Amino acid sequence: MGAVIECKDVTYSYPLAKEPAIKNLSLKIERGRFYGVVGENGSGKTTFCALLRGFAPSFYKGELKGEVLVEGKKTTEYGGELSAKIGYVFQNPFTQISGVKDTVFEEVAYGLENFGIPAEEIERRVVEVMKMTDIEALAMKSPFDLSGGQMQRVALASVIVLEPDILIIDEPTSQLDPEGTESVFAIIKTLKEKQKTIILVEHKIDLIAEYADEVLVFKEGQVIAAGDKRKILSDMSLLGKGASLPQVAILGSMLKERGLPLSEIPVTEKQAIEVIAKALEERKKQ
């Protein structure tokens, strides 16, 4: 589908930092693909997202070497119009809430107002997105009277309503319980079905295995592995480099070492059931 974002030999350092947060990064993000970004805390994942969105160096300052291109244009040359192309959902939903609107409906509409969208169009889009994110019942509530899961859905809605082609989502479930996590990923699944380009930072590796197309593994500011999720999330060598892998992949690897003829190492529960069942059938025939 072609690259929508490209990093060319990017090195970035925060102000006063002794070491770069991102080092010699070169990669392409293809349009319509879902990228899971994983790695240890402090490995550079959030900085990577900030670079793609243009927050670094424009907001965070610091020193940028190399180029970050969005649709062939440097992020440093965009200015405010980059927000129309890339939606950014912060890890903490409190960061996303404007604090100047009294109701959830007004909060979701706020970005559209800033872009000068006609009132009729704003109402249509806000209602549509509130249905999609299951927050219709919250429309007249204060954004600050919500649970963490509800607030995260409002934060997602406020970005989705702008209809960006690219979404960068930084650990949206880090503060959520299983029910809240499930509700947020239901929204992300819908966005994937709409062929949005998604870059998702997430520690819950089983969710990455379930939804992502590609995986980027960060360590100490560098991408140490990148590619198709089945290839990356079944690579047991990454465990020794601080990366997490799905439990079913670890189980599959152990079973294969013990002689079960698995055709491949599974990375999702559904795949594990299929692969192990097939291997057991093959063993019975022997």
KEKE-3310 file (N, C-alpha, C; in steps of 0.2 Angstrom, whole numbers, plus 5000, padded with zeros to 4 digits):
npx = (5004:5011:5022:5016:5022:5038:5054:5070:5085:5085:5089:5086:5087:5082:5081:5095:5098:5109:5110:5104:5086:5081:5089:5097:5086:5078:5064:5048:5031:5017:5003:4987:4990:4992:5002:5010:5018:5031:5041:5053:5050:5055:5061:5060:5048:5037:5043:5046:5033:5030:5039:5034:5021:5025:5027:5040:5053:5046:5037:5043:5056:5074:5086:5085:5091:5092:5077:5059:5046:5030:5018:5028:5032:5042:5040:5043:5040:5027:5018:5003:4993:4996:4989:4977:4980:4985:4979:4981:4982:4983:4992:4987:4971:4967:4976:4971:4958:4951:4947:4939:4926:4909:4902:4902:4898:4900:4914:4919:4915:4924:4936:4932:4926:4936:4942:4933:4922:4906:4891:4880:4886:4896:4887:4882:4893:4898:4888:4888:4901:4900:4891:4898:4909:4902:4897:4886:4876:4883:4883:4878:4885:4898:4915:4924:4918:4918:4922:4939:4939:4928:4932:4943:4937:4930:4941:4947:4936:4936:4947:4944:4933:4938:4942:4955:4967:4978:4982:4989:4991:4994:4998:4984:4977:4983:4979:4967:4954:4950:4938:4937:4948:4944:4933:4939:4948:4938:4934:4946:4947:4937:4941:4952:4946:4941:4952:4961:4977:4986:4996:5001:5005:5008:5007:5001:5004:4996:4986:4991:4996:4984:4978:4987:4996:5009:5024:5034:5049:5056:5072:5082:5081:5082:5076:5075:5069:5058:5043:5032:5019:5018:5030:5039:5033:5035:5048:5059:5071:5070:5065:5076:5080:5073:5060:5042:5033:5019:5010:5005:5014:5026:5022:5020:5033:5039:5032:5036:5050:5049:5046:5033:5025:5023:5017:5020:5025:5012:5004:4992:4978:4968:4975:4984:4976:4972:4984:4990:4980:4981:4994:4993:4985:4993:5002:4995:4994:5006)
npy = (4994:5006:5018:5028:5034:5038:5035:5041:5037:5042:5050:5055:5067:5072:5088:5092:5079:5065:5054:5049:5047:5040:5031:5031:5027:5019:5016:5011:5015:5007:5011:5008:4998:4989:4992:4985:4991:4987:4983:4986:4996:5013:5011:5018:5019:5028:5040:5038:5038:5051:5057:5053:5060:5073:5080:5079:5087:5099:5102:5096:5100:5099:5089:5084:5073:5067:5062:5063:5058:5062:5056:5060:5072:5082:5081:5092:5103:5104:5110:5115:5108:5095:5088:5086:5075:5065:5057:5057:5047:5049:5041:5043:5047:5059:5068:5070:5076:5092:5101:5112:5111:5107:5095:5078:5077:5090:5090:5080:5086:5097:5097:5097:5110:5118:5116:5123:5116:5115:5117:5108:5097:5094:5090:5078:5070:5069:5062:5050:5045:5044:5034:5023:5022:5019:5028:5035:5036:5044:5057:5069:5070:5077:5077:5074:5067:5053:5036:5027:5019:5024:5037:5035:5030:5041:5050:5043:5044:5058:5060:5051:5057:5067:5061:5056:5049:5041:5034:5036:5027:5027:5016:5013:5005:5005:5009:5003:4991:4973:4974:4987:4987:4978:4985:4996:4990:4984:4996:4999:4988:4990:5002:4996:4988:4998:5001:5010:5017:5011:5014:5006:5007:4995:4985:4974:4959:4949:4955:4963:4952:4947:4958:4965:4968:4970:4970:4980:4980:4988:4993:5001:5013:5009:4999:4983:4972:4969:4966:4954:4949:4936:4930:4939:4938:4924:4922:4916:4921:4934:4935:4935:4947:4956:4958:4954:4940:4931:4920:4908:4906:4904:4892:4884:4883:4876:4864:4860:4858:4847:4837:4837:4838:4852:4863:4877:4890:4895:4911:4916:4912:4906:4901:4893:4882:4877:4873:4865:4855:4849:4844:4834:4826:4822:4815:4804:4797:4792)
npz = (5000:5001:5009:5023:5033:5036:5044:5043:5047:5061:5075:5091:5105:5121:5129:5138:5141:5143:5135:5119:5116:5106:5094:5078:5070:5057:5047:5039:5039:5034:5024:5031:5039:5055:5068:5081:5096:5106:5121:5134:5149:5146:5135:5123:5117:5119:5115:5102:5097:5099:5091:5078:5078:5078:5090:5095:5088:5091:5102:5113:5112:5112:5102:5085:5074:5057:5048:5049:5040:5035:5024:5014:5018:5029:5047:5054:5046:5045:5055:5063:5055:5055:5064:5059:5051:5059:5072:5090:5104:5121:5135:5147:5150:5156:5152:5139:5140:5138:5148:5147:5144:5148:5146:5141:5127:5122:5124:5115:5104:5103:5096:5083:5082:5084:5071:5063:5058:5051:5061:5060:5054:5064:5074:5068:5066:5079:5086:5079:5082:5095:5097:5091:5100:5112:5121:5122:5132:5141:5137:5143:5154:5165:5159:5169:5179:5176:5175:5174:5162:5155:5153:5145:5134:5130:5127:5116:5107:5105:5097:5086:5080:5073:5062:5057:5046:5051:5067:5082:5097:5113:5125:5129:5139:5151:5163:5166:5170:5167:5160:5156:5147:5137:5132:5126:5116:5108:5101:5095:5087:5078:5071:5065:5056:5048:5040:5045:5048:5061:5075:5089:5106:5118:5133:5135:5129:5123:5118:5108:5100:5095:5088:5080:5064:5061:5071:5081:5090:5104:5112:5122:5115:5102:5088:5089:5083:5070:5060:5053:5064:5068:5065:5073:5087:5090:5091:5102:5106:5109:5122:5130:5128:5135:5130:5130:5127:5120:5130:5125:5114:5120:5127:5115:5110:5120:5119:5106:5107:5115:5106:5100:5085:5079:5067:5067:5078:5089:5091:5096:5105:5098:5087:5093:5098:5086:5080:5089:5090:5077:5077:5087:5081:5070:5077:5082:5070:5067)
capx = (5000:5015:5023:5013:5027:5045:5059:5076:5091:5083:5092:5083:5089:5078:5085:5099:5099:5116:5110:5098:5081:5080:5095:5098:5080:5075:5059:5043:5025:5013:4996:4982:4992:4991:5008:5010:5025:5032:5047:5053:5049:5061:5065:5059:5041:5033:5047:5045:5026:5030:5042:5029:5016:5028:5028:5047:5056:5043:5035:5048:5062:5079:5089:5083:5095:5088:5070:5053:5042:5023:5016:5033:5034:5045:5035:5045:5038:5019:5014:4996:4989:4998:4984:4972:4982:4987:4976:4985:4978:4988:4992:4983:4965:4967:4980:4967:4953:4952:4945:4935:4919:4905:4899:4905:4896:4904:4921:4920:4915:4928:4941:4929:4924:4943:4944:4928:4917:4899:4887:4876:4891:4898:4882:4881:4899:4899:4883:4890:4906:4898:4888:4904:4913:4897:4897:4880:4873:4887:4883:4877:4889:4905:4921:4928:4914:4918:4927:4944:4937:4924:4936:4948:4933:4929:4947:4947:4930:4938:4952:4941:4928:4942:4943:4962:4969:4983:4980:4994:4988:5000:4996:4977:4973:4988:4975:4960:4953:4949:4932:4938:4952:4940:4929:4944:4950:4933:4934:4952:4946:4932:4946:4956:4941:4940:4958:4965:4984:4986:5002:4998:5010:5004:5011:4997:5006:4991:4981:4995:4996:4977:4975:4992:4998:5016:5026:5041:5052:5061:5076:5087:5080:5083:5071:5079:5066:5052:5040:5025:5018:5019:5037:5042:5031:5037:5055:5061:5077:5068:5064:5083:5082:5068:5054:5037:5030:5013:5011:5004:5020:5031:5020:5021:5040:5041:5030:5040:5056:5048:5044:5027:5027:5020:5019:5022:5023:5006:5005:4986:4975:4964:4980:4987:4971:4972:4991:4991:4976:4983:5000:4991:4982:4998:5006:4991:4995:5013)
capy = (5000:5011:5020:5034:5037:5035:5038:5040:5038:5047:5050:5061:5068:5077:5093:5091:5072:5063:5049:5049:5042:5036:5030:5028:5023:5019:5011:5013:5013:5006:5014:5003:4992:4990:4991:4985:4993:4984:4984:4987:5003:5017:5009:5023:5018:5034:5045:5036:5040:5058:5059:5052:5065:5079:5083:5080:5091:5105:5103:5094:5103:5094:5089:5079:5071:5063:5065:5059:5060:5060:5057:5063:5079:5082:5083:5099:5108:5104:5115:5113:5104:5088:5086:5083:5069:5060:5057:5054:5046:5048:5035:5045:5051:5066:5073:5071:5080:5099:5104:5118:5109:5104:5089:5074:5079:5096:5088:5076:5091:5102:5098:5099:5117:5122:5116:5127:5112:5118:5114:5102:5092:5092:5085:5071:5066:5067:5057:5044:5042:5042:5027:5019:5021:5017:5033:5039:5037:5049:5063:5076:5070:5080:5072:5072:5062:5047:5031:5027:5016:5029:5043:5033:5030:5048:5052:5040:5047:5065:5059:5047:5061:5071:5056:5055:5042:5038:5034:5034:5026:5026:5012:5015:5001:5004:5011:5000:4984:4969:4976:4993:4985:4975:4990:5000:4986:4984:5002:4998:4983:4994:5006:4992:4986:5004:5002:5015:5015:5011:5013:5005:5005:4991:4980:4967:4956:4945:4959:4964:4946:4946:4963:4969:4965:4970:4972:4983:4979:4993:4992:5006:5018:5006:4994:4977:4967:4972:4962:4951:4947:4929:4929:4942:4935:4917:4922:4915:4924:4940:4934:4936:4954:4960:4958:4950:4936:4928:4913:4902:4905:4900:4885:4881:4882:4870:4858:4858:4856:4840:4833:4838:4841:4858:4866:4883:4892:4899:4917:4918:4906:4902:4898:4888:4877:4874:4870:4859:4849:4846:4841:4828:4821:4819:4810:4798:4793:4789)
capz = (5000:5001:5016:5024:5038:5036:5048:5040:5051:5066:5082:5095:5112:5125:5132:5144:5141:5141:5129:5114:5118:5100:5090:5072:5068:5050:5046:5036:5042:5028:5025:5032:5043:5062:5071:5089:5098:5112:5124:5141:5151:5145:5129:5118:5113:5119:5111:5095:5095:5099:5084:5072:5078:5078:5096:5096:5094:5091:5109:5119:5110:5111:5096:5081:5068:5052:5045:5050:5035:5034:5017:5010:5020:5036:5052:5056:5041:5045:5059:5066:5051:5056:5069:5055:5048:5064:5079:5095:5111:5126:5139:5153:5147:5159:5147:5133:5141:5137:5154:5146:5142:5154:5145:5136:5120:5120:5124:5109:5098:5104:5091:5077:5083:5082:5064:5060:5055:5052:5067:5058:5053:5070:5078:5065:5067:5086:5087:5076:5085:5102:5096:5090:5106:5117:5126:5121:5139:5145:5133:5147:5160:5165:5158:5175:5183:5173:5177:5170:5156:5152:5151:5140:5128:5128:5124:5109:5103:5103:5092:5081:5077:5068:5056:5054:5043:5055:5074:5087:5103:5118:5131:5131:5144:5156:5170:5165:5172:5161:5157:5152:5142:5132:5128:5122:5111:5103:5097:5091:5082:5073:5068:5061:5050:5043:5037:5047:5050:5068:5079:5096:5111:5123:5136:5136:5123:5120:5114:5102:5096:5093:5083:5076:5058:5062:5078:5082:5097:5106:5117:5123:5110:5095:5086:5088:5079:5066:5055:5054:5071:5069:5065:5079:5093:5091:5092:5109:5108:5112:5129:5133:5127:5139:5127:5132:5121:5122:5134:5120:5110:5125:5127:5109:5109:5124:5116:5100:5110:5118:5101:5097:5078:5078:5060:5068:5085:5089:5095:5098:5108:5093:5083:5097:5098:5079:5078:5094:5088:5071:5079:5090:5076:5066:5081:5082:5064:5067)
cpx = (5004:5016:5020:5017:5033:5050:5066:5082:5090:5086:5089:5085:5085:5083:5089:5101:5106:5116:5104:5093:5079:5087:5095:5092:5078:5070:5053:5036:5020:5006:4991:4984:4992:4998:5008:5017:5026:5039:5047:5051:5055:5064:5064:5052:5037:5036:5046:5038:5026:5034:5037:5024:5019:5029:5036:5050:5052:5040:5040:5055:5067:5082:5087:5088:5091:5081:5065:5048:5035:5020:5021:5035:5037:5040:5037:5043:5030:5016:5008:4992:4991:4992:4978:4973:4983:4983:4981:4981:4983:4987:4987:4977:4965:4970:4976:4961:4954:4952:4941:4928:4916:4902:4903:4904:4900:4912:4923:4920:4920:4933:4938:4927:4931:4945:4938:4923:4910:4895:4883:4881:4894:4893:4882:4887:4900:4894:4885:4896:4905:4894:4893:4908:4908:4897:4891:4876:4877:4887:4883:4881:4896:4910:4924:4924:4914:4923:4933:4943:4933:4928:4941:4943:4931:4935:4948:4942:4932:4943:4948:4937:4932:4943:4950:4963:4974:4981:4986:4991:4993:4997:4989:4974:4978:4984:4968:4960:4951:4943:4933:4943:4948:4936:4933:4946:4944:4933:4940:4951:4941:4937:4950:4952:4940:4946:4962:4972:4985:4993:5000:5004:5006:5008:5008:4998:5001:4987:4985:4995:4989:4976:4980:4993:5006:5018:5033:5043:5057:5065:5081:5087:5081:5077:5076:5076:5059:5050:5034:5025:5019:5026:5041:5040:5032:5044:5057:5067:5076:5067:5071:5085:5077:5061:5049:5035:5024:5014:5010:5010:5025:5029:5021:5028:5042:5039:5034:5047:5055:5045:5037:5028:5022:5022:5022:5021:5018:5008:4998:4983:4971:4969:4983:4982:4971:4978:4992:4987:4978:4989:4998:4988:4987:5002:5002:4992:5001:5013)
cpy = (5006:5014:5027:5038:5034:5039:5036:5042:5043:5045:5057:5061:5073:5082:5091:5083:5070:5058:5050:5045:5038:5036:5027:5024:5024:5014:5015:5010:5013:5008:5008:4997:4994:4987:4991:4987:4991:4985:4986:4995:5007:5015:5013:5023:5025:5040:5044:5039:5048:5061:5059:5058:5072:5083:5084:5081:5098:5107:5102:5097:5097:5094:5083:5078:5066:5066:5060:5062:5058:5061:5061:5070:5079:5085:5090:5104:5108:5109:5111:5108:5097:5085:5083:5076:5063:5061:5054:5053:5045:5043:5037:5049:5058:5071:5075:5076:5088:5103:5111:5117:5106:5098:5085:5075:5085:5094:5084:5081:5096:5103:5100:5107:5121:5122:5120:5123:5115:5114:5108:5096:5089:5088:5078:5067:5064:5062:5050:5041:5040:5035:5022:5017:5019:5022:5038:5041:5042:5056:5069:5075:5074:5075:5070:5068:5055:5042:5031:5025:5021:5035:5041:5032:5037:5051:5049:5043:5054:5065:5056:5052:5066:5067:5057:5049:5038:5039:5032:5033:5023:5022:5014:5011:5001:5005:5007:4993:4980:4971:4982:4992:4982:4980:4994:4996:4984:4990:5001:4993:4986:4998:5002:4990:4992:5005:5008:5013:5016:5010:5012:5003:5001:4986:4974:4964:4952:4949:4961:4958:4945:4951:4965:4965:4964:4972:4975:4983:4984:4991:4997:5011:5015:5000:4988:4971:4970:4967:4959:4948:4940:4927:4932:4939:4928:4917:4922:4919:4931:4940:4936:4944:4959:4961:4953:4946:4932:4921:4907:4901:4902:4893:4881:4879:4876:4864:4855:4855:4848:4835:4833:4841:4847:4861:4873:4885:4897:4906:4920:4912:4902:4898:4892:4881:4873:4870:4864:4853:4845:4842:4834:4823:4818:4814:4804:4794:4790:4782)
cpz = (5000:5008:5017:5029:5036:5040:5044:5045:5057:5072:5085:5102:5115:5127:5138:5145:5139:5135:5125:5117:5112:5096:5083:5069:5061:5049:5042:5039:5035:5029:5026:5036:5051:5065:5079:5091:5105:5114:5131:5142:5149:5139:5123:5114:5113:5115:5104:5093:5095:5093:5078:5072:5078:5084:5098:5089:5095:5098:5114:5118:5109:5104:5092:5075:5063:5051:5047:5045:5036:5028:5013:5013:5027:5041:5054:5052:5041:5049:5062:5062:5051:5060:5065:5051:5053:5070:5084:5102:5116:5131:5145:5150:5150:5155:5141:5134:5141:5144:5153:5144:5147:5153:5140:5129:5118:5120:5117:5103:5098:5098:5084:5076:5081:5075:5060:5056:5056:5058:5065:5057:5059:5074:5075:5067:5075:5088:5085:5080:5092:5102:5095:5096:5112:5123:5126:5128:5143:5142:5138:5153:5160:5163:5164:5180:5180:5176:5172:5163:5152:5149:5145:5133:5125:5124:5117:5105:5101:5098:5085:5077:5072:5061:5053:5051:5047:5063:5078:5094:5108:5124:5133:5137:5150:5163:5170:5168:5166:5157:5153:5146:5136:5128:5124:5116:5106:5099:5092:5085:5076:5068:5063:5054:5045:5039:5039:5048:5057:5071:5086:5101:5116:5126:5136:5129:5119:5116:5107:5097:5092:5087:5078:5070:5059:5069:5078:5089:5099:5112:5117:5117:5103:5094:5085:5085:5076:5061:5057:5061:5073:5070:5072:5086:5094:5091:5099:5111:5111:5119:5133:5132:5130:5136:5130:5126:5124:5125:5129:5116:5114:5126:5121:5108:5113:5122:5110:5102:5113:5113:5098:5090:5076:5071:5061:5075:5085:5093:5098:5101:5103:5089:5087:5097:5091:5078:5083:5092:5082:5073:5082:5086:5072:5070:5081:5076:5063:5070)
residu = (MET:GLY:ALA:VAL:ILE:GLU:CYS:LYS:ASP:VAL:THR:TYR:SER:TYR:PRO:LEU:ALA:LYS:GLU:PRO:ALA:ILE:LYS:ASN:LEU:SER:LEU:LYS:ILE:GLU:ARG:GLY:ARG:PHE:TYR:GLY:VAL:VAL:GLY:GLU:ASN:GLY:SER:GLY:LYS:THR:THR:PHE:CYS:ALA:LEU:LEU:ARG:GLY:PHE:ALA:PRO:SER:PHE:TYR:LYS:GLY:GLU:LEU:LYS:GLY:GLU:VAL:LEU:VAL:GLU:GLY:LYS:LYS:THR:THR:GLU:TYR:GLY:GLY:GLU:LEU:SER:ALA:LYS:ILE:GLY:TYR:VAL:PHE:GLN:ASN:PRO:PHE:THR:GLN:ILE:SER:GLY:VAL:LYS:ASP:THR:VAL:PHE:GLU:GLU:VAL:ALA:TYR:GLY:LEU:GLU:ASN:PHE:GLY:ILE:PRO:ALA:GLU:GLU:ILE:GLU:ARG:ARG:VAL:VAL:GLU:VAL:MET:LYS:MET:THR:ASP:ILE:GLU:ALA:LEU:ALA:MET:LYS:SER:PRO:PHE:ASP:LEU:SER:GLY:GLY:GLN:MET:GLN:ARG:VAL:ALA:LEU:ALA:SER:VAL:ILE:VAL:LEU:GLU:PRO:ASP:ILE:LEU:ILE:ILE:ASP:GLU:PRO:THR:SER:GLN:LEU:ASP:PRO:GLU:GLY:THR:GLU:SER:VAL:PHE:ALA:ILE:ILE:LYS:THR:LEU:LYS:GLU:LYS:GLN:LYS:THR:ILE:ILE:LEU:VAL:GLU:HIS:LYS:ILE:ASP:LEU:ILE:ALA:GLU:TYR:ALA:ASP:GLU:VAL:LEU:VAL:PHE:LYS:GLU:GLY:GLN:VAL:ILE:ALA:ALA:GLY:ASP:LYS:ARG:LYS:ILE:LEU:SER:ASP:MET:SER:LEU:LEU:GLY:LYS:GLY:ALA:SER:LEU:PRO:GLN:VAL:ALA:ILE:LEU:GLY:SER:MET:LEU:LYS:GLU:ARG:GLY:LEU:PRO:LEU:SER:GLU:ILE:PRO:VAL:THR:GLU:LYS:GLN:ALA:ILE:GLU:VAL:ILE:ALA:LYS:ALA:LEU:GLU:GLU:ARG:LYS:LYS:GLN)
# end
